[in-house]
């Protein structure tokens, strides 16, 4: 009897071992791995979501807006206006350590029906939001690409871009309005210190390397500022224009943008500079002709976002022409608007759709691009669409 009991126990152990091994095979089989990957929604599922959204919800998704200072107001606006994203500026980083910032971002995300873009300008050097408060990153410095390139070459810029993106992602920031693809030979130009400080070809090579480095860390990139500032004036304070020919742009300024597009840059940010050879009246950000150029000539299929519509060049233009820049921005072909004017802008764009100035089909195309970017960078899962 003792012998039989031992044999029975041995058989049970063997059976359990086989069972556990079988379960492990099922859990980690190729089919299970494929199933894990399919938690991202399909294209058809995205289209079904768009069909269910109201017009106001769709337009709200197009807004990537500066966060209201009051967190309660921010939560309320995100929920009420269905905002697509929040931009963090210097004040949002003040008196914040990493844990506090992550908590703030988590709170904002919790207010949204669909996951938010959390964006910031982290170029390095003069424009470095992560440098606002030393406690945020334990005093780490974020030098400009120009400084890094001079000290460590292209390889150094790639390492810096990757490490910075990793820090951003850990904090909950999923979109960097970078890299700067502008080229300027004028050291007195407002944009010069933010560029690589090299020629068009070297800048194109830099862009082609840092785009994948950043996006590999699950952080969205923005090629900026299309079509390229060159030596044009600063549009933060007023109008700026360039009278260079389209041919000149194609041979020079477009090279870094084309390099980034070939490396699948997720978004392009369009500047407020007037490109006279294409549109002598409208800033690039509000110009249908410039957007057609980006889509047709440069073959960009991703998401287009305006530069900040609250900048001097645009407020001046809208006041002089008595127009709502938000409506013009959508008419031009932007998918996303960098603006805090959503309370007035959403109904204005709705009205433009109802009167036929903007086709709802165009809005749907923009939302589809927006949702595809959110899906690609892991923000959108099937569960969040149910």
N, C-alpha and C positions, 0 to 999 in steps of 0.2 A: 504493500500500500504506500509505503514511504517513497519507493522508487517511482510509482505511478504519479504520485503527487508532484515530485520533482520534475518529472517529464512534462506533466501538465503545465506547471509554472514556466518551464523552459519554452514550451510551445506558445504559451500566451505572450511571453516576452518577445519571441520571434515574430508572432503575429503583429504585435504592437509596433515593433521596429519597421516591419514592412508597411504597415498602415501609415506611420509617421513619414517614412520615406516617400510613400505614394502621395501624401498630402503636400509635401515639399515640392515634388515634381509638378503637381497641379498648380501650386501657388506661383512657382517660378518658371512655368512653361512659357514658350514663345507666345502662345495664345493669351496668357495672362498679361504679359508685357505689352502686347499690342493693345489689349483692352485698357491698360493704364494710360497709354498714349492717347486713346480716343476720348479721354475725359474732356479734351478740348472740343468745342462745338464744330460741326461741319459747316460748310458754306450754306447749305440749305437751312440749317438751324439758325444761322445768323439772319438769313432773309426772312424766316418766319418770325423771329423776334422783332425785326424792323416793321413788319406788317402789323404787329400788335401794338406798336408804339403810337401814341398820339403825335400830332405835328409838333406840339410844344415840347414834348419829351425828346423828340429827335433834334430839334433846334438846340435844346439845352445841352445835349451831348456834344454839340459843336463848340461849346464855350470851355476854354481853359483859362481860369480866372484867378487873379490874385486873391489870396485868402483874406476875408474880413478879419480885422484884429481880434474882435470878440469871438471866442470859440463857439459860443452858443449861436451867434448870428451866422457863423460859417456853417454850422451843422444845419441850421434852418434853411439857409439859402441852397445848400447842396441838395437837400431833400425837396424843397419847394420848386426849384427851377431845373432839377434833373441835370445838374452840371456834369460835364464830361471829365473835368480835371481841375486841379488847383495848382497854382504857381506859388512857390515859396520864394520870397525875397529876403533881403537882409534882416528886416525886423522879425521875421518868423524864426530866425536862428538865434536871436539875442537871448542871453541868459538861459540857454538850453544845453543840457548835456545830452549824450546819445540816448539814454533811456527816456528822458522827457520828450525829445523830439519824436522818437518812435511811438510813444504813447499818444502824442498829439496827432500824428499821421494816422494811427490806428483809429482814433476817435473820428477823424474826418472820413475815413474809409467806411466806418460803421454807419455813417449817415446816408450813404449812397446806395441806390437800388442796383446799379451796375458799378463795378470797381472803377475807382478814379485813376486818371493819370495824376501822378504827383511829380511836378516838374520844377526845375530850377536852372539858373545859369551858373554852371560850374566850369568855366573856361580855364581857370587858373590865372594867377597874376592879378591884374587889375579887377577882373570880374571873377570873384571866388566867394560864393555864398558860404561855403564850408569854413571859410576863414573868419567869419563874423564873430564867433566866440571860441576861444582856444580850447575850452573844456569839451567842446563837441567832438573833437578828434584828437584829444590829448596833445594839443599844440602842434600838430603836424602842419607843415607848410605846403602850399599848393602853388608852385612857381608856374609862370606862363609857359606855353609851348615854345615860345621864342627863346626863353632862358634855358629850358631843358634841352632844346635842340643844339644850342651853342655849347653846352657842357657835355652832352651825352649822345648827340646825333639822333637820327630817326628812331633807332632802337630804344633810346631813352624816352622819347615821347610816347612810344607805344606802351612801354612799361608803366609810365606815369598815368596814361589814360586808363589803362586796365585797372590799376590799383585804386584810382579815384572812383571808377565806376563800381568797384567791389564795395568800397566804403559807402557810397550812395545807396546801393541796393540793400546793404545791411541796415541802413537807417529807415528804409521804406520809400526811398525816392526812386522812381522807376523811369524818369525821363530827364535827360540832360540836354538843354538847349546848347549844344556843342556838337562837333567842333566848328571853329571859325574857318570858313573856306575862302574868305576875302584875301586879296593880295594887294599890298600897297608899297610903293617904293618911296613914299614921302614920309619921313620920320616924324613930321609935324602933323600928319593926318590923325584925326581922333581915333581911327581904327587901327593904326599901325602897331601899337604895343600889344594888341589882341591877336594879331596875325602871327604866322610862323616867322615872318621877317625874311622870307626867301622868295625866289622867283615862282612863276606859275607851275613849272614842271615839278620842282621840289615840293611845293605845296600840294600838288595833286598826288604825289607819292605818299606824302604824310597822311593826307585824307584817306587814301586807299588802305592804309595800314591801321589807323586808329578807329575807323568805323567798325570793323569786325572785332577789334580788341574791346571796345566799349559794349557792343551789343552781345558779345559772348558772356558778359557779366549780367545779362538780363536787363540792361538799361537801354532805353530808346535813345536814338541820336537825332539831332537836327542839323542838317547842312545849312549854314547861314553865312552871310545874309544875301540870298539870291536877289538880283543877278550879280552882285558883287559891288561893294562900295568904291573900290579903287581909292581915288583921292577925293571923293565927294565929301561934302560937309556932313555934320552930325545931325541926323533927323530927330534926335531926342528934343531938339530945341526949335526946329523949323524946317523949311523946305530944303531939299538938296537934290541936285540933278547932275546928270552927266550927258554930254553930247557926243560921246564916242559912238562909232558905227557898230552895227550888229556884227559885222565881220571881225572887228577888233575884239568884241566880247567873245565871239566864238573861238578865236585863236588864243585868247588869253584867259579872261576871267572864268569862262565856263569850264576850263580844264579840271580844276579841283572839284567842281560840282559833278561833272561827268564821272570822275574817278569814284566819288562817293556813291553815286547812283549805281554804278557797276558793282559796287560792293554791298548793294542792298540796304543803303541808308533808309531807315524807316520813314523819316519825314524831311521835308525841306521848309525852312522858314524864310518867308519873303520880306524883303526890306521895303522901306517907305521912299526910297530914292526914285526919282523920275528918270526913266531910261528914254531919253528923247528920240532915239532912233527907232523905237518901237511904239511908244505912246508919249506924246509931248505934253499931255494934259494930266494924266492920272499917275499917282505914285504906283510903283510896281505892285505893292500889296493890294491895290484896288483896281488894277488894270487887267481886263480879260485878255488883252493881247500878250502880256507878259506871262500869264498863266498858260495860255495856249502854247507859247514858246517852250515853257518848261515841260509840258505834257507831250507836245508833238516833236520838237527838235531834240530835246534832251531825253525824251522817252521815259519820263518819270511816272511811275504808276502808283506810287505810295501816297502818303497823306501830306497835304500842303497846309501850313499854318501861317497866319499873319505874324508880323512883329507886333509889339504892343500897340493896340489901337488908341491907347491913351497918350501916346508920344506927341510932342509938339507939332510935328509935320502933319499928322492926321487931324488933330483938334483944330488946327489952323485951316486946313483944307475943308473940313466939314462946316466950320463956321462961315467961311467965305462963300461956300456953295449951298449952304442951308440943306445939308443932306445928313442922313444917318450912316456913318461909316460902316456899321455892322451889315446893313443891307448891301452896300456897295461891295463889301468884302466877299459876301456870299455870291453876289452876281458875278464877281471877277473869277470865281472858281476855287476859293479857299474851302478846305474841308473843316478847318478848325479856326476859331477866332481867339486870339490872346487879348482878352478884354474883361473888364469888370462891369460892363454896361448891360449885363444880361437882363436886368429888370425892365429896361426900356427896349433893349435890342431884340429879345425873343418875340414880343408882340409885334414889333416893327417888321421883323422877318416873316412872321406869320401872315401879316397883312399883305406883304409883297407876294407871298405865295397865293393868297386868295385872289389878288388882283391880276395874277398872271405874270408879274415881273420876274418871279423866280418859279421854276417848275419844281413840284414836289419830287419828281424823279431825280433831280439834281441833289436835293437834300438826302434822299435815300442812298444815292451813290456815295455821298460823303460819309453818312453814318456807317455804311458797309465798310469803307476804308478804315474808319475809326475803330470799329469793332474788330476788324482783322488785325490791326496793330495790337489792340488789347489782348487778342487771342494769341498772337505770335509771341508776345512777351510774358505769357503765363498769367495775365490778369483775369482772363475770362475762362471760366469752366462751365460745363453743361449745367451743373447744379445751380449756378448763379442765374441761369436763364429760365429756370422752372418756377 
